[in-house]
């Protein structure tokens, strides 16, 4: 491969990080420093990448990991780059929390792994996708590893904001702040993926800069239809019975969406586990395999149930974000602000709601949605969150202090 080809391929790694030129430049500089004569002292061993949902925190972390392990700092074509991008590299651990929190026991396992030497590369890299979900005990467990790092270990923590982590963790990491990509940047990305330009523009605006959400809206009619159903709610809430029916529909549809997404993965995990216990082997009955695997299957079912529960909350959060975008457009219309709307396809509906209510009511609805999103990330039952929110959207009342 020529040097120019390597440069082009390397750009492909970082082109995945949309609308973040300053971040890309800083991470590229760090990757270049890491190939010095003493890499243990040439680069920060603990990073904190923050940014709102959809800004590309994990994408930036993965691109950084690939650039650290690639001899050309992220050519995009070598075995190291491809294995990192496909989550198959032995020296890159992707830590994804499938529950509402990341606990101490799992963190202790990671710290123990981090003490080992790299398998094939120069660095051992741990990417924690939801570092904000760490319990205080888990964060304190991680702190010791960050304070006393081995020479070839790198922690990359991802969270919405620095304040989501303990001050002791924040103070020992190098902070990289992402911003929400512009709708134009996201639309441009979608068009490079062969999405029709008009659809790309719609999806980019509707997704509010969330790249993954924009892809789903552009590529999946069912996702678009679900968004349309959610955004009809502001016009359908006329009585308290409507609010409770809407809440039930939100939760039921979120559960159905979560089940569709998880079913294939659940079946694959079950099959792989049964294979470990002899499924398919000559002379081994299905009953025998299931008997041997009974406890393991039970443990797997619990993890899958936890993952499903979080998936439901994630789906509801996407619904709430869509509603936040809608009421933001309503507020801009009521205030006469000269701002480009998020929902380009719902101008008439936005105008209708704007004329029906007052600015103060719209602001209270936005506040209620913000509170509901925070409740979803805690242990408040989703049904109660949805019911309280729909009642607030119907009859907005400013929350009591401290609630």
N, C-alpha and C positions, 0 to 999 in steps of 0.2 A: 504494500500500500504506500502511495506517495505521501509526502507531507501535506500536500494540499488536500488529498482525499481524507487524511486523518482529521484535518481541520474541519472539513465539511461534516464528517461524521460526528466529531465532537460537538459541533453546533447542534446536531440533532438531539443529543442528550439534554442540552440546556434549553432548546426550543420548547421542551415540554413544560418549562417553568414560564407560564404566560404572564406578560405584563409586569415583570419584576427585574428590570435591567440592573438596578443597583445591587440587588440581592445576588443575582447571577455573577456579577463582577466580583463581589466579595468572596463568594464560595469558590469561584474559579481561582482566585488569588491564593486562597488557603490550600486548595488542592495542589497548586503548583509548588507552594512552600513545603508541602509534605514530602516531596521527593528529594529534599536536601540531604546532606550527608548525615545529619542527625535528626531524622523525622520525628523522634519523640519530643523534641524541643522546638520544632519548626512550626507546629500547628496546634491549635487549641484542641484539647481532648474531650471537651464537653460543650455542646451547643444547645441553644434553645431557639427553635424556630416557631414564631407566633404569627397569627393572622386569623381572620374570620373564616368560618366554614366555607369551603370551596375555593379559598385563595391559593391552594396548592402546597400546603405545608408538607404533606407526605411526598408529593412529587419532587419538591426541592430537596428533601432529605435523601430520597432514593438517587436522584441525579448526583448529589454530593458523594454518596457512597460509591457509586460507579466511578466517579472521577478519581476517588482516592485509591481504588483498586486497579484502575486501568493504567498501563504504562504511558498512555498518551492523554491522561487526565480526562477520560470520557470520550473515547472515539465513537462509541455507539455500535461498533462492528465486531469487536473482539469477544472472546469467550467470557471474559470477566464482566464486561458491560452487559452482555445479553443475559448472563445468569443472574446478575443483580436485578435487572429490569423484570425478569420472570420470577423473582423471589426464590431462586434456586442456589444462590451462592452460599457456600458453607461458612463464609466469614461475615455474612450480613444476617442479623437476626431481626426480623420484623415483629414487633410486639404489638399485637392488636387486642384490646380488651373487648371481650364479647359480653361483658356484664357492665353494670353501672359503676363499678370501681375496680381498680387494679390493686390487689392486696399484697400484704407483706410476704406471704409464702412464695408467690410467683416472682416477686422482686428479688427475693433471696436466691432463687434459682438463676435468675439473670446475672446477678452479681457474681455468683459462683462460676458461671460460664465465662464471664468477662475476665476472670483471672487467668484463663488459659491463653495459650499462644494461638495466633492465626493458623488456620489449616493450610491455606495455599497463598495468601496474599501478605501484604505488608501491614495490614490493619485488621482488627476485629471490631466491627461496627454494630452498634445496637440502636435501632430506630424505634422509639416509643411513640406510637401514633397519638395516643390520648394520655399524655403525661398529666393532664389536669384531672384525670380520673384516679390518680394514685391516692391511696389513703395516707394519712399522716405517718403511720407506722411504715408504710411502703416507701414514702419519700425519705424518711430518716435512714432506712436501710440502704437506699440508693446513694444517699449523701456520702457515706463512708467510701464507696467506690469512686465517687467523683473527687473526693478530697485526696485519696491516695491511689491514683490511677497507675495501671501498668503502662509501660512505654508504648504498647501497640494497640491500645484500646481507645475507641471513640464512642461517646454517648451522643445521640442526637434526639433531643426531646421535642415533641411537637405539642402545642397547646394554643388555645384561642388568644390568650394574653399572658404576659409575665406574672400578673397578679394571681393567676390560677395555680401557681406553684409556691412552695414555701420560700421565704426570703433567703434562707440558707442555700437552697438549690439555685435560685436566680443569681445570687452573688458569685457563684462558682461556675457559671456558664457564659459562653459568648452568645449574645443575643442577636438574632436576625429577625427583623420584622417585615412580614409580607403585607401587602395591601390588597384590596379587592380589585381584581383585574377589570379593566374597562369592558363595557359591552362590545365595543368595537374589536378589542383584542380577542375576546372569546368568540365572536362571530367569525373573525378571520381564521382562527384555529379550526372551527367547524367546517368552513369552506375548504380548507386543505384536506379535510377528511371526507370530501365529496358530498357534503350537505348543501342543498340548494341555498343560495344566498338569502332569499326571503325567509326561509325557514330558520337559517342560522341567525339572522337578525332578531327574529321573534324569540327564539330559544335563549339567546344571549341576554336579552333584556328581561325576559320573564324569570330567568334563573338568578338575576341580581348578581351576576359575576361569579356564580358557583359553576365551575367548569363541568363537574360530573353531572350536576342537575341539568345543565344546558345540553349535554350529550343525550341524556335520557329523554328530554323534551323533544329534541330534534329527531331522534331515531325511533321512538316508541309512541305509537298513537294512543295506547292505553294510558301512558303517563300523562299525555296531553289531555285526554278525556277526564282523568282523575283531577287534574288541576282545574279544569273548567267546572267540575262539580263543586269543588271546594270554594271557588270564587263566585259561585252563585249564592252561597249562604248569606252574604250581607243583604241581598235582595229578597231572600225567602223568610227571614226571621220576622214574624209578625206577632206571635203570641208565645207565651212561656212554654206551651206544648211543642212548638216548633224548635225551641232551643234544646229541649231534652231529646227530641227525635234527631236533631242534627248532631248532637253529641254522640248518641248511639251509633249513628251512621258513620261518623268520623272514626270511632274506635273499631267498628266492625270492618270497615274498608281497610284500615291500617293493618289489622290482623290478617286479612286476606292477602294484601300485598306482601306482607312479611312472610307468610306461608309460601307464596309462589316463589319468592326469592330463595328461601332456605330449603325447600323440599329436595331439590337436586343435590345440594351439598350434604344434607342429612343422609340421604340414601347412599351417597358415595362413601361417607364416613362409616356408616353401618356395614357396608359391604367390605371395606378395607379392614375393619376390626374383625369381622367374622373370618376373613381370609387368614388373618394372623393366627386364629384359633383352629385352622384346619379346614375351613370351608372350601369345597372343591377338590379336596384330596381324596384319593382312592380309598374306599373302605371306611370313610368317616361320614357318619350320618348327620343330617341337619340338626336332629334333636341333640346329638352328642355335642356338636359345635356350640349350640345355643346354651347348653348346660354349662359347658366350660367357660363361655363368655358372659354368663349371666351378670356377674357383678360389673364387668367392664362395660357391658351394654347399658346397665343402669346408670353408671357414672357418665357415660356419653350422653344418655338421654337428658340428664340433668344439665349438662353443659349446653346441649342444644336448646333446651327450654329457656335457659338464661339468655342465650343468643337471640332467640325468638322474641323474648320480652324486650330486649334492647332494640331490636329491629322495629318493633311496633312503636316504641317511643321515638325512634329516628324518623319513621314515616310520619308520625303526627307532627314532629318538629318541622318537617318539610311543608306540611299543610299550613302550619302556623306562620312560617316564613312567607308563603304565598299570600296569606291574608295580611300580613304586615306590609308587604309591597303594595297590596290593593289600597289599604287605608293610608299609606304614605301618599299614593297618588290622589286620594280624596283630599287629604290635608293640603297638598300643594295646589289643588284646584280651588279649595275654599279660601286659601290665603292669597291666591293670585300670583303665586311664584312662577317665574319663567324657567321651569325645570323640565327636562325631558322625562316623560312618564316611564314607569317600569312596564306597565301592562298596555302595550301599544294596541292590543286587540280589544280592550275593554273601555274605550273612551266614553261610550254612551252610558255604561253602567256606573263608571266613576262619577260622571256628571250627575246622574240620577241621585246617587247617595250623597254627593256633596251638597245638592240643593235641599235634600230632605233633612239634614242635621246641621249642627253648629260645630265650629272649630273645637270648642272645648270637649264636645262629645267624641269627636274623632281622636283627640289626644288621649282621652281616657280609654278608648278602645285599643289604641296602640300600646298604652301602658298595660292593659289587661293581657294582651298578647305577649308582651315581654315577661310579665309575671308567669304566665302559663308555660313559656319555654323554660324558665328557670325551674319550675315545679317538675317538668318532665325529666330534668337531669337529677332530681332527687328521688325519694321513695314515695312520692304522692301517687296514688293509683291513677292510671291514665283516664279511666272513666270519670273520676271526680274532676280531674283537670279539664277535660272536655266540657263537662256540664257547667262548671263555674265560668269557663270562658264564654260559652254560647250565651249564657244568661247575661254576662257583662256586655257582649256585643249587642244584645237586644236592648238592654236597659243599662247603659254605662253609668257606673258610680265610682267616684274616686276611692281607691283602697284606703283603709285605715292605716295610720302611721305604723310602720313596723311590719306590715303584711305585704 
